[in-house]
Amino acid sequence: MSGLLRTIATRATCAAPSLRPQTVMQRASIYSRPAKGKVGAVETAIGISMFSLAILGPAGWILSHLEEYKTKE
């Protein structure tokens, strides 16, 4: 009976966690170093403004032209 359950558990995608075979999880080690160069205030301001423009720009365009989108021709 346990062989049947093991076969079903390995083939079923929605099997209960208790029926799945135990696997060994390997974790990657992450090594980090300090940045090669410091990022200045000007670069930070430009980066933040570009990201906010890319995210909020299309939404602002749609909201400013909302009346034009409401009218159907």
HELIX and SHEET records of a PDB file:
HELIX    1   1 SER A    2  ARG A   11  1                                  10    
HELIX    2   2 ALA A   41  SER A   64  1                                  24    
HELIX    3   3 LEU A   66  LYS A   70  1                                   5    
END                                                                             
